[in-house]
């Protein structure tokens, strides 16, 4: 006969397993799910732009953020700023060179919890074939299995990624610092 002492640990383990909240860990990011934007300064005036085409996958569980990872792909030819001259120049060789480098890729290798719903997404950003380590501070909220909402921003030096060649390498006309802003919702697979 099985004793209560033998069954009690199994019962507690089973109750813990089934009472833990189920949290989806795999998410899909698609075009139109928010904004992947950028801003900078040209001739002393601030400009804003965004990418209309991007996609990716995110594996994230707030109970184990360090085990998470993501791969976000941004189609660089989809950049728009609302200024015809700038929008025509951005795909060119001096700027994004989309013929040779159509995509930028952010490979996140871990999420590090900071406090509350704040995390650092750490990984490698590749633009124009140049890969650099990047930390993107994010706030991440999950609404059941319906969506993972991530918001964050960071500042990059555009010339680190060979963006702005020739006469544009100097900050005389366009500032070297570019702000990248993310406000997107990924959905459960």
MARLO-742438 format. One line per 8 residues: number of its first residue (from 1); their letters; for each residue x, y, z of N, C-alpha, C. Coordinates in Angstrom, 1 decimal. Layout:
BEGIN
NUM	a	X,Y,Z,X,Y,Z,X,Y,Z  ...
This chain:
BEGIN
1	xxxxxxxx	0.8,-1.2,0.0,0.0,0.0,0.0,0.9,1.2,0.0  0.5,2.2,-0.8,1.3,3.4,-0.9,1.0,4.3,0.2  2.0,4.8,0.9,1.8,5.7,2.0,1.6,7.1,1.6  0.9,7.9,2.5,0.7,9.3,2.2,2.0,10.1,2.1  3.0,9.6,2.9,4.3,10.2,2.8,5.0,10.1,1.4  4.7,9.0,0.7,5.2,8.8,-0.6,4.4,9.6,-1.7  3.1,9.7,-1.5,2.3,10.4,-2.5,2.4,11.9,-2.4  2.6,12.4,-1.2,2.6,13.9,-0.9,3.5,14.7,-1.8
9	xxxxxxxx	4.8,14.3,-2.0,5.7,15.1,-2.9,5.2,15.1,-4.3  4.7,13.9,-4.8,4.2,13.9,-6.2,3.0,14.8,-6.3  2.1,14.8,-5.3,0.9,15.6,-5.4,1.3,17.1,-5.4  2.2,17.5,-4.6,2.6,18.9,-4.5,3.3,19.3,-5.9  4.1,18.4,-6.4,4.8,18.7,-7.7,3.7,18.9,-8.8  2.8,18.0,-8.8,1.7,18.1,-9.8,0.9,19.3,-9.7  0.5,19.6,-8.4,-0.3,20.8,-8.2,0.4,22.1,-8.6  1.7,22.1,-8.3,2.5,23.3,-8.7,2.6,23.4,-10.2
17	xxxxxxxx	2.8,22.3,-10.9,2.9,22.3,-12.4,1.6,22.8,-13.0  0.4,22.4,-12.5,-0.8,22.7,-13.2,-1.4,24.1,-12.7  -0.9,24.6,-11.6,-1.4,25.9,-11.1,-0.5,27.0,-11.6  0.6,26.7,-12.2,1.5,27.8,-12.8,0.8,28.4,-14.0  0.8,29.7,-14.1,0.2,30.3,-15.3,0.9,30.0,-16.6  0.1,29.6,-17.6,0.7,29.3,-18.9,1.0,30.6,-19.6  2.2,30.8,-20.0,2.7,32.0,-20.7,3.3,31.6,-22.0  2.8,32.1,-23.1,3.4,31.8,-24.4,4.8,32.4,-24.4
25	xxxxxxxx	5.7,31.6,-25.0,7.1,32.1,-25.1,7.5,32.4,-26.5  6.7,32.0,-27.5,7.1,32.3,-28.9,6.2,33.2,-29.6  6.7,34.3,-30.2,5.9,35.4,-30.7,6.4,35.7,-32.1  5.5,36.2,-33.0,5.8,36.6,-34.3,5.6,38.1,-34.5  6.5,38.8,-35.1,6.5,40.2,-35.3,6.3,40.4,-36.8  5.3,41.2,-37.2,5.0,41.4,-38.7,4.8,42.9,-39.0  5.0,43.2,-40.3,4.7,44.6,-40.7,3.4,45.1,-40.2  3.4,46.4,-39.8,2.2,47.0,-39.4,1.8,46.8,-37.9
33	xxxxxxxx	2.7,46.1,-37.2,2.4,45.7,-35.8,2.8,46.9,-34.8  3.2,48.0,-35.4,3.6,49.1,-34.6,4.5,50.0,-35.4  5.6,50.5,-34.7,6.5,51.4,-35.4,8.0,51.0,-35.0  8.7,50.9,-36.1,10.2,50.8,-36.0,10.7,52.1,-36.6  11.1,53.0,-35.8,11.4,54.4,-36.3,12.8,54.8,-36.0  13.1,56.0,-36.6,14.4,56.6,-36.4,14.3,58.1,-36.5  15.2,58.8,-35.9,15.2,60.3,-36.0,16.6,60.7,-35.9  16.8,61.9,-36.5,18.2,62.5,-36.5,18.0,64.0,-36.7
41	xxxxxxxx	19.1,64.6,-37.0,19.2,66.1,-37.2,19.9,66.3,-38.6  19.2,67.1,-39.4,19.8,67.5,-40.7,19.8,69.0,-40.8  20.9,69.6,-41.0,21.0,71.1,-41.1,20.3,71.8,-39.9  20.5,71.2,-38.7,20.0,71.7,-37.5,18.6,71.5,-37.2  17.9,70.8,-38.1,16.4,70.5,-37.9,16.2,69.0,-37.7  15.4,68.6,-36.7,15.1,67.2,-36.5,14.2,66.6,-37.5  14.5,65.4,-38.0,13.6,64.7,-38.9,13.3,63.3,-38.3  12.1,62.8,-38.7,11.7,61.5,-38.2,11.4,60.6,-39.4
49	xxxxxxxx	11.6,59.3,-39.2,11.3,58.4,-40.2,10.9,57.0,-39.6  10.5,56.1,-40.5,10.2,54.8,-40.0,10.3,53.8,-41.1  10.4,52.5,-40.8,10.4,51.4,-41.8,9.0,50.8,-41.8  8.6,50.6,-43.1,7.2,50.0,-43.2,7.2,48.5,-43.3  8.4,47.9,-43.6,8.5,46.5,-43.7,9.6,45.9,-42.8  9.1,45.0,-41.9,10.0,44.3,-40.9,9.2,43.1,-40.5  10.0,42.1,-40.0,9.4,40.9,-39.4,10.4,40.2,-38.5  9.9,39.3,-37.8,10.8,38.5,-36.9,10.1,37.6,-36.0
57	xxxxxxxx	11.0,36.9,-35.2,10.5,36.0,-34.2,11.1,36.4,-32.9  10.3,36.2,-31.8,10.8,36.5,-30.5,10.4,35.3,-29.6  11.4,34.8,-28.8,11.2,33.8,-27.8,11.4,34.5,-26.5  10.4,34.7,-25.7,10.5,35.4,-24.5,9.5,34.9,-23.4  10.0,34.7,-22.2,9.2,34.3,-21.1,9.7,35.1,-19.9  8.8,36.0,-19.3,9.3,36.8,-18.2,9.8,36.0,-17.0  9.4,34.7,-16.9,10.0,33.9,-15.8,11.4,33.5,-16.1  11.8,33.5,-17.3,13.2,33.1,-17.7,13.7,34.0,-18.9
65	xxxxxxxx	13.8,35.3,-18.6,14.2,36.2,-19.7,15.5,35.9,-20.3  16.5,35.5,-19.5,17.8,35.2,-20.0,17.9,34.1,-21.0  16.9,33.3,-21.1,16.9,32.2,-22.0,16.2,32.6,-23.3  15.7,33.9,-23.4,15.1,34.4,-24.6,16.0,34.7,-25.7  15.4,34.9,-26.9,16.2,35.3,-28.0,15.2,35.8,-29.0  15.7,36.6,-30.0,14.9,37.1,-31.1,15.7,37.4,-32.3  15.0,37.4,-33.4,15.7,37.8,-34.7,14.7,38.7,-35.4  15.1,40.0,-35.6,14.3,41.0,-36.2,15.0,41.4,-37.5
73	xxxxxxxx	14.2,41.4,-38.6,14.8,41.7,-39.9,14.0,43.0,-40.4  14.8,44.0,-40.8,14.2,45.2,-41.3,14.6,45.4,-42.7  13.6,45.6,-43.6,13.9,45.9,-45.0,14.2,47.4,-45.2  15.5,47.6,-45.4,16.0,49.0,-45.4,15.4,49.9,-46.5  15.0,49.3,-47.6,14.3,50.1,-48.7,13.0,50.6,-48.3  12.4,50.1,-47.2,11.1,50.6,-46.8,11.1,51.9,-45.9  12.3,52.5,-45.8,12.5,53.7,-44.9,11.7,54.9,-45.6  10.9,55.6,-44.8,10.2,56.8,-45.3,10.4,57.8,-44.2
81	xxxxxxxx	10.6,59.1,-44.7,10.7,60.2,-43.8,9.7,61.3,-44.1  9.0,61.2,-45.3,8.1,62.3,-45.7,8.8,63.4,-46.5  10.1,63.3,-46.7,10.8,64.3,-47.5,11.3,63.6,-48.7  10.8,64.0,-49.9,11.0,63.3,-51.1,12.5,63.2,-51.4  13.3,64.2,-51.3,14.7,64.2,-51.6,15.5,63.2,-50.6  15.1,63.3,-49.4,15.8,62.4,-48.4,15.4,60.9,-48.7  14.1,60.7,-48.9,13.6,59.3,-49.2,14.2,58.7,-50.4  14.5,59.5,-51.4,15.1,59.0,-52.6,16.6,58.8,-52.4
89	xxxxxxxx	17.2,59.5,-51.5,18.7,59.3,-51.2,19.0,58.1,-50.3  18.1,57.8,-49.3,18.4,56.8,-48.3,18.7,55.4,-48.9  18.0,54.9,-50.0,18.4,53.6,-50.5,19.7,53.6,-51.2  20.3,54.7,-51.5,21.5,54.8,-52.3,22.7,54.3,-51.6  23.8,54.2,-52.4,25.1,53.7,-51.9,25.6,54.4,-50.7  25.5,55.7,-50.7,26.1,56.5,-49.6,25.3,56.3,-48.2  24.1,55.9,-48.3,23.3,55.7,-47.1,23.1,54.3,-46.8  21.9,53.7,-47.2,21.6,52.3,-46.8,22.2,51.3,-47.8
97	xxxxxxxx	22.4,51.7,-49.0,23.0,50.8,-50.1,22.1,49.5,-50.1  20.8,49.7,-50.4,19.9,48.5,-50.3,20.1,47.5,-51.4  20.8,47.8,-52.5,21.1,46.8,-53.5,22.1,45.8,-53.0  23.1,46.2,-52.3,24.1,45.3,-51.7,23.6,44.8,-50.3  22.9,45.6,-49.6,22.5,45.2,-48.2,21.0,45.5,-48.0  20.2,44.6,-48.4,18.7,44.9,-48.4,18.1,44.9,-47.0  18.8,44.2,-46.0,18.2,44.1,-44.7,19.2,44.5,-43.6  18.6,45.0,-42.5,19.3,45.1,-41.3,18.8,44.0,-40.4
105	xxxxxxxx	19.6,43.5,-39.5,19.2,42.4,-38.7,19.6,42.6,-37.3  18.7,42.5,-36.3,19.0,42.5,-34.9,18.8,41.1,-34.3  19.9,40.5,-34.0,19.9,39.1,-33.4,20.1,39.3,-31.9  19.0,39.1,-31.2,19.0,39.2,-29.7,19.4,37.8,-29.1  20.4,37.8,-28.3,20.9,36.5,-27.7,20.4,36.3,-26.3  19.9,37.4,-25.6,19.4,37.3,-24.3,18.6,38.5,-23.9  17.7,38.4,-23.0,17.0,39.5,-22.4,17.4,39.5,-20.9  17.9,40.6,-20.4,18.3,40.7,-19.0,17.3,41.6,-18.3
113	xxxxxxxx	16.7,41.1,-17.2,15.8,41.8,-16.4,16.4,42.9,-15.7  15.8,44.1,-15.7,16.3,45.3,-15.0,15.5,45.5,-13.7  14.2,45.8,-14.0,13.2,46.0,-12.9,11.8,46.0,-13.4  10.9,45.6,-12.7,9.5,45.6,-13.2,9.4,44.9,-14.5  8.9,45.7,-15.5,8.7,45.2,-16.9,9.8,45.7,-17.8  10.9,46.1,-17.2,12.1,46.6,-18.0,13.2,45.6,-18.2  13.6,45.5,-19.4,14.6,44.5,-19.8,15.6,45.1,-20.7  16.8,44.5,-20.8,17.8,44.9,-21.8,17.9,43.8,-22.8
121	xxxxxxxx	17.6,44.1,-24.1,17.7,43.1,-25.2,19.1,43.2,-25.7  20.0,42.2,-25.5,21.4,42.2,-25.8,21.6,41.3,-27.0  22.3,41.9,-28.0,22.6,41.1,-29.2,23.5,41.8,-30.2  23.4,41.4,-31.4,24.2,42.0,-32.5,23.3,42.7,-33.5  23.6,43.9,-33.9,22.9,44.6,-34.9,23.8,44.6,-36.1  23.3,44.3,-37.3,24.0,44.3,-38.5,23.3,45.2,-39.5  24.1,46.2,-39.9,23.6,47.2,-41.0,24.7,47.3,-42.0  24.4,47.2,-43.3,25.4,47.3,-44.3,26.6,46.4,-44.2
129	xxxxxxxx	26.3,45.2,-43.7,27.4,44.2,-43.5,28.2,44.4,-42.3  28.0,45.5,-41.5,28.8,45.8,-40.3,28.0,45.3,-39.1  28.6,44.4,-38.3,27.9,43.9,-37.1,28.6,44.4,-35.8  27.7,44.9,-34.9,28.2,45.5,-33.7,27.3,45.0,-32.5  27.9,44.8,-31.3,27.0,44.5,-30.2,26.2,45.7,-29.8  24.9,45.4,-29.4,24.0,46.5,-29.1,23.1,46.0,-27.9  22.8,47.0,-27.1,21.9,46.7,-26.0,20.7,47.7,-26.2  19.5,47.1,-26.3,18.3,47.9,-26.5,17.4,47.8,-25.2
137	xxxxxxxx	17.4,48.9,-24.5,16.5,48.9,-23.3,15.0,48.9,-23.7  14.2,47.9,-23.1,12.8,47.8,-23.5,11.9,47.7,-22.3  10.7,48.1,-22.4,9.7,47.7,-21.5,8.8,46.7,-22.3  8.5,45.6,-21.6,7.8,44.5,-22.3,6.6,44.1,-21.4  5.4,44.1,-22.1,4.2,43.7,-21.4,3.6,42.6,-22.2  3.0,41.6,-21.5,2.4,40.5,-22.2,0.9,40.5,-21.8  0.0,40.4,-22.8,-1.4,40.3,-22.5,-1.8,38.9,-22.8  -1.7,38.0,-21.9,-2.1,36.6,-22.1,-1.3,36.0,-23.3
145	xxxxxxxx	-2.1,35.4,-24.2,-1.4,34.8,-25.4,-1.7,35.7,-26.6  -2.3,36.9,-26.4,-2.7,37.7,-27.5,-1.6,38.7,-28.0  -0.7,39.0,-27.2,0.3,39.9,-27.7,1.4,40.3,-26.7  2.6,40.5,-27.2,3.8,40.9,-26.5,4.1,42.3,-27.0  3.9,43.3,-26.1,4.1,44.7,-26.5,5.5,45.2,-26.0  6.4,45.6,-26.9,7.7,46.1,-26.5,7.9,47.5,-27.0  8.5,48.3,-26.1,8.8,49.7,-26.4,10.2,50.0,-25.9  10.9,50.7,-26.7,12.3,51.1,-26.3,13.0,52.0,-27.3
153	xxxxxxxx	14.1,52.4,-26.9,14.9,53.3,-27.8,16.4,53.2,-27.5  17.2,53.5,-28.4,18.6,53.6,-28.2,19.2,54.6,-29.2  20.4,55.0,-29.0,21.1,56.0,-29.9,22.3,55.3,-30.5  22.4,55.4,-31.8,23.5,54.8,-32.6,24.3,55.9,-33.3  25.6,55.7,-33.5,26.4,56.5,-34.3,26.3,55.9,-35.7  25.7,56.6,-36.7,25.4,56.1,-38.0,26.7,55.7,-38.7  27.8,56.4,-38.5,29.0,56.1,-39.3,29.7,54.8,-38.8  29.3,54.3,-37.6,29.8,53.0,-37.1,29.3,51.9,-38.0
161	xxxxxxxx	28.2,52.1,-38.7,27.6,51.1,-39.6,27.8,51.6,-41.1  28.7,52.5,-41.4,29.0,53.0,-42.7,27.7,53.6,-43.4  26.9,54.2,-42.6,25.7,54.9,-43.1,26.0,56.4,-43.2  26.0,56.9,-44.4,26.5,58.3,-44.6,27.9,58.3,-45.1  28.2,57.9,-46.3,29.5,57.9,-46.8,29.8,59.2,-47.6  31.1,59.3,-48.1,31.5,60.5,-48.9,31.3,61.8,-48.1  30.7,62.8,-48.7,30.5,64.0,-48.0,29.6,64.0,-46.8  28.9,62.9,-46.6,28.0,62.7,-45.5,28.6,62.1,-44.3
169	xxxxxxxx	29.9,61.8,-44.4,30.6,61.2,-43.2,30.8,62.3,-42.1  30.9,63.5,-42.5,31.0,64.6,-41.6,29.7,65.0,-41.0  29.7,65.4,-39.7,28.4,65.8,-39.1,28.0,67.2,-39.6  28.7,67.8,-40.5,28.4,69.2,-40.9,26.9,69.3,-41.4  26.4,68.3,-42.1,25.0,68.5,-42.6,24.0,67.6,-41.9  24.5,66.3,-41.6,23.6,65.4,-40.9,24.4,64.9,-39.6  23.7,65.0,-38.5,24.4,64.6,-37.2,24.7,63.1,-37.3  25.8,62.8,-36.6,26.2,61.4,-36.5,25.3,60.5,-35.7
177	xxxxxxxx	24.7,61.1,-34.7,23.8,60.3,-33.8,22.4,60.2,-34.4  21.9,58.9,-34.4,20.6,58.6,-34.8,19.9,57.9,-33.7  18.6,58.3,-33.4,17.8,57.6,-32.4,17.0,56.6,-33.1  16.9,55.4,-32.5,16.1,54.3,-33.0,15.0,54.1,-32.0  13.8,54.1,-32.4,12.6,53.9,-31.5,11.8,52.7,-32.0  11.4,51.9,-31.0,10.6,50.7,-31.3,9.4,50.7,-30.4  8.2,50.5,-31.0,7.0,50.4,-30.3,6.1,49.4,-31.1  6.3,48.1,-30.8,5.7,47.1,-31.6,4.9,46.0,-30.7
185	xxxxx	4.0,45.3,-31.4,3.3,44.2,-30.7,3.5,43.0,-31.5  4.1,41.9,-30.9,4.2,40.6,-31.5,3.1,39.7,-31.1  2.7,38.8,-31.9,1.6,37.9,-31.6,2.0,36.5,-31.4  1.2,35.8,-30.6,1.4,34.3,-30.4,1.5,33.5,-31.7  2.4,32.6,-31.7,2.5,31.7,-32.9,1.3,30.9,-33.1
